[in-house]
């Protein structure tokens, strides 16, 4: 039976409802796209940006990233290099990523990591500080942020659970410096059941970010279904959706306005009036 038929989709839905095993919602990523480390030298030789060069030349603590993330990092973080930025990564694991960011950002950068595992503190070195933090607990997140101070760059590579990702964003983003960049990795997990996800599953970070698109434009919306608070409209400069990543850049963003310049015109009114009468032109 063809998988694109309505009958096939109906039967698959019924099977899932009564508990029969199906592929619906299963992970289709990690193993399918894995590549062995034997190709690292070739990737280094063909690197197209400094983050790719920093990553593929790394030879210390273990780091694990999707290749396409590297160009995204470089695009949004290059301007911070050699400016002594403060960086935070949610999720430390073996510490290799922190070392790569320290090298990429240059001297003077303050590199921090947070992880629920106390053993991750073992990866600390000059320029890298690790904090024990449970991202399921707002108080724990806030406590660490008070120690670190304002941030310029944040990468969330933590649990990949939607409620943790949202909680981190809601506590960290308002405390970032103006012009900061907030990057959430591995949002593929928003579609995978074992991470509490699914296609258009409410509560995932993908769906949360879609809602942020409306909230950053709230001053154009007159609808009681959306909160009229303009904080996100004034403080989100852009939301960028990439394969596997969402990047949110912080403002400031002033009130929008439009303005006219020049003075020469043409007599458009008669034609516009005719088109309005024909229903082919919107009334202003």
N, C-alpha and C positions, 0 to 999 in steps of 0.2 A: 504494500500500500504506500502511495506517495506521501511523504511527510508534510507536504504543503496543502493537503486536502483538508476540508473542514471536518470530515469524518475522522481522519487520523487525529487531529487536534482534540476532537471531542472525546475519543476513546482514551487518549493519553491523559486528559484531564480527569476522566472518570476513574482511571487506574490509580492516579495519585490520590484522589479523594478517598478511596477505599483501602489505601495503604500498599498497593502493589508497587514494586520497584520500577522507577522510570529514570530517564536521564534528565528530567526537568529539574532545573536548579542546581545540577551537579557542577562541580568545578571543572572548567575546561581550559585551564591556564598553566599552572606551574610546571607540570611535567611536559606538557605538549610543547612549550616554548623554551625549555632548558637547553643550554648549549655548554659544551665542555670547555674547560679553561685552556685547552691546547691552542685555541685561536686568539688568545690575548695579544700575542706579538703582532699579528696581522692587524688587529683592531687598533693597536697603538700606532702602527706604521701609517694607517689611513685615517687617524684621528682628525677631526675637522674643527675642534675647539679645545680650549685649555682644560675644561673639566674632563673631557674624554682623555686627554693626555695625562692628567693627574690620576684618573681612575685606573687606566690600563697600564700605567707605569708603577702602580702601588705594589709593594712587596713586603708588607708587614702584617698587621692584624687583618683578619678576614673581613671582607666587605662583599656585599651581594646586591646588585642593582640591575634593573632592566636597562638595556642599552639606550633606548630612546629618552630616558629620564635625563641623561647627561647633557644633551643639548638644551633641554628645558632649564636645567639648573644654570647653565652658562648664560642663557638668554636673560634670565631674571636676576642673576646674582653678580654678573661680571662688574657692574657699576660699583659694587661694594668692596672690591678687591683693593687692598692696601689703604683702606680707610679706617682700619681698626674697628670693624663691626663686631657686634655681639650676636652670636649664632646659637641656636638651640635645635637639637634633634630629639624628637620623641621616639624612644626605642634605640637602645645602644647595642644590644647583642654583643658581638665580639670586638667592637670598637673600631673596626677598619674605616667605616664611613666618617667617623669623627676625625681620624687622622687625615683622610683625603680632604675634607673640608678645611682643616687647619692649614694644610699645604696650599690649597687653592686660594683661600682668602688672604694669605700672606701674613707677614709679621704684624703683631699687635692685635690680631683677631682674638676675641675671647670666645672659645668654643665650649659649649655646654651640652650635656646629654642627660636625659632622664629615663629611668627604667625601673620597673617594679622589682627586678632582681638585684639584691644587694651585692652579689658577686661582680656585677658590672663595674663597680667602683675600682676594680683591679686594672682597668684600662686607662686610668688617669695617668697623665704625664704633663710636663710643662705646657701650658696653653690649653689643656683639656681638663674640664672638671665634670664629674658625673654626680648626679643627685638621685637618690632613691625616691621614687614617686609612683603612686597608684593613680592612673588616669581615670579610674572609676570613681575617684573621690575628689570633689571640687576643692575641699580644704587642702588636700595634699598638693594639688596643682598650684593653688594660690600661694601656699607656703614656699614652694620652690621659686616661683616668680618673684616673690618679695626679696629673695636672696640674690637672684641674678640681676634684677633691674630691667630697664627697657631693652627690647630686642629689635634687631634689624632684619634677621632672616630666621625663619622657622621651617623645619621639615618634619612632618608627622609621618613616621615610619613605625608606629607603635603596634597596638593590638589589631588594627584594621576593623575594629568593631564600630558600628555607626554611632552608638551613644558615646563611646570614648572619644571619637574624632570630633563630634559636635561639642562635647564638653570642653575639650582642649581648645578648640577654636574660640568658643565663647568666652573663655577666661584669658587666653593668651592674646588674641588679636586686638582687643581694646587697649592692652598694655604695651603694644608695640610702638616703636617710633613712627612718626609720619614718614611715608615713603617706604615703609617696610614691606617685605614680601613673605607670604604664608603659603607653603606648598604641602599638599596632602598627597602622599604616595599610595599606590596600590589600591585605587578606588575600584579596580576590577572586583574586589571583594564585596562591593555593594551589590553585586549580582549573584553572589554565591551563598547558598543556604547555610553552610557551616559557619559563616560569619554573620548570620542573621540577615542576609540579603536576599535579593530576588529581583526580577525585572519589575521596575517601578514600585519596589517595596518601600513603603513609607518608613522613615526612621533611619535610612541609610544616608551616608554623607552625600552621595550623588543627588538624591532627592532633596536633601537639605540645601545643597548648593544651587539647585534649580530654583528653589524658593528664594534664595538670596538674590537672584537676578531681579525678581520683582521688588524685593526690599530695597535694592540699590536704586530703583526707579520710582520709589513710592510717591515722590512729589508729583508724578504725572497721573497717579491712580486715584480715582474716586470710587471706592468700593469698600463696604463695611467688612468684607471678608479678609482684608489685609490690615495689619497693624499700621497705623499712620505715623508711627515713630520714624523720624528722618535720620536717625544716627547712622544707619548703614548707608543711606543715600549720600551722606556727607563724608563718610570715611572709607568707602570702598571705591577705589579708582577704577579697578577692572577685575573681572573674573574670567580666567582663561581655562578652558577645558582641553586637555591633551589626552592622548591614549594612556590611560592608567594614572593620570595625575590631574589635580585641580590646583590652580595657582591663583591666589587672591592678593592683589596689591592694595596697600592701604593709602588713603588720601594724604593730605586733605583735598576735598573737592568742594569748591564754593557753590553757591546757588547758581543754577544754570540761567542763562539769559540769551535772548536773540536780539539782533540789532540790524538796522539798515544803513548802508552807505551808498553814495552816489545819488543822482537826482534825475537823470534822463529816463523817461518812461515811454511806453507805446500804448495806444488805446485798446486795451484788452477787454474793457468792461462789456461792450456789446456782445462779443462772442461768448464771454463767460455767462452773461445773463441768458443767452439762448441755450447754452449747454445745461444750465441749472434747470431751465424750464423743461428740457428733454430728459432730466434725471441723469445726465451724464457728467455732472459736476457737483461736488459737495458744497452745500451752503456753508459759508464761513460764520 
